[in-house]
Amino acid sequence: MALFAISDLHLPAREKPMDVFGAHWENHFARIREDWLRRVGEEDVVLLPGDLTWAMRLEDALEDIARVGELPGRKIILRGNHDYWWSAIGRVRRALPQGMYALQNDAMELDGVLYAGSRGWTLPPYAQDADDARIYARERLRLEMSLKHARSLSPDAPLVVMAHYPPLTECCVGVSDLLEAYGARACVYGHLHGAALSGAFRGERNGVTYYQASCDGLGFKLLRIPLKEE
């Protein structure tokens, strides 16, 4: 089994092409799909940490979900800040095709590897008001729920965490303390685009390796996540 990640596909939900954000986005999903078909096998796992589609309702997201679902591999998705279509988790899971899974306040295990995660939010000190502080605190609680669930499945299996918002920056630890406390091996996140990608934290910190997976930052190719030293 190989592990891959790619985030923020922002599929067009029929009428919202991404090339309005720059020529480099033109036909972006076709390029992602080509790379995916070339590299991913049926038993591999692909992490998709948020902003899958611009759809506003679950019914409108089904076409985009199916486009991803028909690709090889087992897919694990997480809610992003633009996933307005993501309604009650039971409805979301019933709508997913076989081999596609959704995480929300919980965790799962595939082939001896644990997967957990939470959307996250804007980190202090960038959270400017009481609403930001409230949502940030809530997302920390949700992440810890997910991590606890993961460790209830296995106390020592490799743990990979998904986040949508950056879990830390060079100047702010964010939620990285939780990842360290629960022994996460890796954290994959998205959300950032364009110039913001230059400030993204990548690499190892206190035993956790962080991977930035926004698709435009990857040249619209999947990122391979090593499960062990390769």
TIDRENRO-601924 format. One record per residue (C-alpha): x, y, z. Coordinates in steps of 0.5 Angstrom, whole numbers, padded with zeros to 4 digits, always signed. Layout:
TIDRENRO-601924
XYZ...
END
This chain:
TIDRENRO-601924
+0000+0000+0000+0002+0007-0002+0000+0013+0001-0002+0020-0003-0005+0026-0001-0008+0032-0005-0012+0038-0003-0017+0043-0005-0019+0040-0011-0024+0046-0012-0028+0042-0017-0032+0046-0021-0039+0044-0019-0041+0044-0026-0041+0052-0027-0035+0054-0023-0028+0053-0027-0022+0055-0023-0018+0058-0029-0021+0065-0026-0016+0065-0021-0010+0064-0026-0008+0061-0032-0005+0055-0028-0011+0053-0026-0014+0051-0033-0016+0044-0034-0013+0043-0027-0017+0036-0025-0015+0033-0032-0008+0034-0030-0009+0031-0023-0013+0025-0026-0008+0024-0031-0002+0024-0025-0007+0020-0021-0009+0014-0026-0001+0014-0027+0001+0013-0020-0005+0010-0016-0006+0003-0015-0013+0000-0012-0010-0002-0005-0007+0005-0005-0010+0011+0000-0011+0018-0002-0012+0023+0003-0016+0029+0001-0016+0034+0007-0022+0039+0005-0025+0044-0001-0027+0038-0005-0032+0042-0009-0035+0049-0010-0042+0045-0009-0047+0049-0004-0052+0043-0003-0050+0035-0002-0054+0034-0008-0050+0038-0013-0044+0035-0010-0045+0028-0012-0043+0029-0019-0036+0032-0017-0036+0026-0011-0037+0021-0017-0031+0024-0021-0026+0023-0015-0029+0016-0013-0028+0013-0020-0021+0014-0019-0016+0008-0017-0015+0007-0009-0018+0008-0003-0020+0016-0001-0021+0019+0005-0024+0026+0005-0024+0031+0011-0029+0038+0011-0026+0044+0009-0028+0051+0010-0031+0052+0003-0035+0045+0003-0042+0048+0004-0045+0042+0001-0042+0037+0007-0048+0036+0011-0050+0031+0017-0044+0026+0017-0049+0020+0016-0052+0023+0010-0045+0025+0007-0043+0018+0008-0049+0015+0005-0047+0019-0001-0040+0017-0002-0038+0011-0007-0035+0005-0005-0028+0006-0003-0029+0013-0001-0029+0015+0007-0031+0021+0011-0027+0023+0017-0031+0027+0022-0030+0027+0030-0027+0020+0029-0022+0016+0026-0021+0010+0022-0016+0004+0021-0013+0002+0014-0008-0004+0013-0005-0002+0020-0005+0005+0019-0009+0010+0023-0012+0016+0020-0015+0022+0024-0017+0029+0023-0021+0036+0024-0022+0042+0019-0018+0047+0024-0019+0054+0024-0015+0060+0024-0009+0060+0029-0008+0065+0034-0005+0070+0034-0008+0071+0027-0015+0070+0030-0018+0077+0031-0024+0076+0034-0029+0072+0039-0032+0068+0034-0025+0066+0031-0023+0064+0038-0029+0060+0039-0029+0056+0033-0021+0055+0034-0023+0052+0041-0028+0048+0038-0024+0045+0033-0018+0043+0038-0024+0039+0042-0026+0036+0035-0019+0034+0034-0017+0031+0040-0024+0027+0040-0021+0024+0033-0014+0023+0036-0017+0019+0042-0021+0015+0038-0015+0013+0034-0011+0011+0040-0017+0007+0042-0017+0003+0036-0009+0002+0037-0005+0005+0042+0002+0004+0038+0000+0004+0030+0002+0009+0026-0002+0015+0026-0003+0020+0020-0007+0026+0021-0011+0031+0016-0013+0038+0017-0015+0043+0013-0013+0049+0016-0005+0050+0017-0004+0046+0024+0002+0051+0026+0007+0056+0023+0014+0058+0024+0011+0063+0029+0005+0059+0032+0005+0052+0034-0003+0052+0034-0005+0045+0035+0001+0041+0034+0002+0040+0041-0004+0035+0041-0001+0032+0035+0005+0031+0039+0002+0028+0045-0002+0023+0041+0004+0021+0037+0002+0023+0030+0007+0021+0025+0005+0026+0020+0000+0031+0019-0003+0033+0012-0006+0040+0011-0009+0044+0005-0012+0051+0005-0007+0055+0003-0006+0058-0005-0002+0062-0009+0003+0067-0005+0001+0064+0002+0004+0057+0000+0011+0060+0001+0010+0061+0008+0007+0054+0009+0011+0050+0015+0014+0043+0012+0018+0038+0015+0019+0035+0022+0018+0038+0028+0018+0034+0035+0017+0028+0032+0011+0030+0027+0013+0031+0019+0008+0036+0016+0006+0036+0009+0003+0042+0005-0002+0039+0000-0006+0044-0004-0006+0042-0011-0004+0048-0014+0003+0048-0010+0004+0041-0012+0003+0043-0019-0003+0039-0020+0000+0032-0018-0001+0028-0012+0004+0028-0006+0007+0021-0004+0007+0021+0004+0012+0016+0006+0010+0011+0011+0017+0009+0013+0024+0011+0012+0025+0010+0004
END
